[in-house]
């Protein structure tokens, strides 16, 4: 029997799993050892800094940076399989429920491993991001071709303008504009101005599309922006409740882009991974996920799906216990 070319889903997910373990080991135990001065004599970087801070601070920690860079490969792969899962799962409800259940199971191990404490309320694990991303693309996929009543279309347009416009403004301000205006004008006034402008511009674009009889295009833009805006708002509550899921709004948009271009694998992978790298320089090593996913041959492979679900909280619990035993506080 001729061996199939490429990697099965099991093979690609195993690569993601290994890269994730390397990343989390560096982010928890290895970083905690540096903070404790066991390795560095206090010459590493200031407590509270993350991989992005370390990457841009020209610090003398090449092994740490390399290990964290390897870990950037994992997230785009998991995002890709969220989109694949929506297509192939036998029950979308059960799929979403599994993600939510494991999100709650993983939260304490995540806090132990990454923050060196049993409860850290301000930052939630990546399962929450993946669950929100799945819910978002499920909504879009369900309503994409539906003939819905006019009043629902109006509600979608309003939601797109408010939710989508707000989160688009937040992304533009946080990742593009803030660096240019910081220290020059009042930041609150600047953000308010960007938000109002973006919300109004979104409403105008959708209204014009309806006016020129491009109703289906207007409807689909409204649907995308409303669903994505709601998911991003839940994923990134740093402005209101000071909480955020891992990767936050950037993770949500990554999943969205991979879904929108899902019928062309190179475009799907490149758009999502490229967006992540463009918005955050520390995610540039994640571009290495593109050739890995391109090797995916569409076959499931032989594996028990719960192995990949259970590995996430299990390895975090192991790293968290090590941190507690050694009294390490990686990012605390």
Secondary structure, 3 states (H helix, E strand, C coil): CCCCCCECHHHHHHHHHHHHHHHHHHHHHHHHHHHCCCCCCCCCCCCCCCHHHHHCCCCCCHHHHHHHHHHHHHHHHHHHHHHHHHHHCCCHHHHHHHHHHHHHHHHHHHHHHHHCCCCCCCEECHHHHHHHHHHHHHHHHHHCCCCCCHHHHHHHHHHHHHHHHHHHHHHHHHHHHHHHHCCCCCHHHHHHHHHHHHHHHHHHHHHHHHHCCCHHHHHHHHHHHHHHHHHHHHHEECCCCCEEECCHHHHHHHHHHHHHCCCCHHHHHHHHHHHHHHHCHHHHHHHHHHHHHHCECCCCCCCCHHHHHHHHHHHHHHHHHHHHHCCCCCCC
